[in-house]
């Protein structure tokens, strides 16, 4: 998957004129930073470009790209990607063996509503399912109306805990988790 683990290769998925790649070097740092500086990404701020590159290289990234209309006759490939074609991201922090934390999931508003978020999460889930020793996958969200039901449905996650925070709808921050194949049941913890 990401270059940080020697046992994983970059993967790509294609659908119509869209491509998802786990190669973080394809992600245009300046455009991603513009998203982080916008009001759309409420959970984080932009970073210095060097720090953003380091963050991407240290993560399992799923970059979502749309090819140009003239390229639709051919299957999308990483050779034809440009900054303008970058339309979404999902980033995972992982050891590639026992743990994965999903964060920074974003699709440009003009590309939302086309099932791309579901497809991107299915690609993430495919990688999660390929980890035979995974104990758990986690994420945090403050969006109880859209994100909690979405992650429950698509990734099979459950709200594990909720912490109060300023903002949101008063229910706080949802900590969502899904147990993996390597999770060990414990009678005192698994109620």
Secondary structure, 3 states (H helix, E strand, C coil): CCCCCCCCCCCEEEECCEEEECCHHHCCHHHHHHHHHCCCCCCCCCCCHHHHHHHHHCCEEEEEEECCHHHCCCCCCHHHCCHHHEEEEEEEEECCCCEEEEEEEEECHHHCCCCHHHHHHHHHHHHHHCCCCCCEEEEEECCHHHHHHHHHHHHCCEEEEEECCCCCCCCCEEEEEEECCCCCCCCCCCC
